[in-house]
Amino acid sequence: QDVKPVTIAVGNYTAIFIPAVIVLLFTDFFSKSTFENPEFKMAMVYITILSFFGTAMAKILFNKLVHLSTPVFASSVTYVMPVVALMWGYIDGEGFSFLQGIASLIILLGVYLSHKRKP
């Protein structure tokens, strides 16, 4: 409760940084052809925007929500995230198959079971 949401987010991303660099080292990301690609600069701009607004800010806001609310209310966000993701996918024109629906139900069942009170 005493740790600030920004501190939690920084800790998460610091832990992810080293494995991410290792993955980039074992791919051709640092090759000359990658940096000479005419679309590289704009791709990096889009990745930066997505990582800041879509990931970092969302993580900070989520941690703030957990900090301000009860654990039960904060855990309800876990149920809402897949629904929001499905809506964004639908708006973007992505398809949704029967198999994906079954997989989504299995994931939601797992979330439900993990939050279910033990007798």
N, C-alpha and C positions, 0 to 999 in steps of 0.2 A: 504493500500500500504506500510505502514511503518513497518508492522509486518513481521518478518522473517518466511520463510516456515517451518523451524524446530520448531519454537515456536508454530505455528498453529497446527502442527502434535502432539506435546507434549500436548497441550491443549485438543485436540480431544481424545487422548488416556487416559489422566487423567480423563476426564469425563466418559469414558466407564469403567474404572477400577473398581469402586465401584459396579455398577450393575453386572459386570462379576463375581466378588467375591461372591456376593449374590446368583447368579445362581449356582455357584459351591458349596456353602454351603448347598443348598437345593437339591443337587443331591448326589450321593454316591461317588463323586470324592475323598474326603478326607478319604475314608474308607481304612482299612488295606488291603483288597483284591486288591484295585486299585494299591497301591504301591508295592505289592508283585507280580503283574503280570510280567512275564518275558519280555513282549514287552513294558512295561511302559517307560523305559529309552529311547529306540529308538523312541518311539512315541513322547516323549517330545523334543527330538533333532529335529525331523521333524517339529513339531509345532513351535519350536523356529526359525528354518530356514525359514519356510513359513511366520511367522509373521514378521520377520525382512526384508527379501527380497521381499516377495510378498505383504506385506501390508505397513509397515512403510516406506520403501524406496520409494515405489510407491506413497504414500501420500505426502512425502516430494518433490518428483520430480513433482508431479501434482501441488502442491502449488507454486513451483518455476516457473513452466510454466505459471500459472495464473499471477504470479508477473511480469514476463518478457514480456508477450504478451498482446494483446488486449483481452477484455472480449469475443468478438465474436470468436476469434481463440481458446481461452481456453475452451469455451463452446462446441466447435466442438469435443473435447475429449469425451464428454458425448455421442455423436453419435458413436464414434469409439469403445468405451469400449465393447458394446454388440457384435460387429462384431469380435473383438479379442477373447472374451470369447467363442464365437461359434467356432472359428478356433481352439482354444486350446482343446475344447471338442471333435471336430472332430478328431484331431491328437491323442487324448487319447482314441479314439474308442467309445465314448459315442454316443448314439442314439439321434435323433432329430425328434420328432413327429410333426404332423400337428397342434395339439393343442398348442405345444410349439412355433411353428411358428406364430400362430395367437396371442398368448400372447406377443411375441417379437414385433410384429407389433403394438400392442396396447401400449406397453411401449414406443416404438420409437415415436408413434404419440403423446403421452403425453409429451415427451421431446420436440418434435417440437412445440407443442402448448404452452408450458411454456416459450419457447425462442422466440416465434413469437412476432414481434413488434406490439404494439397496435396502431390503427389508430388515 
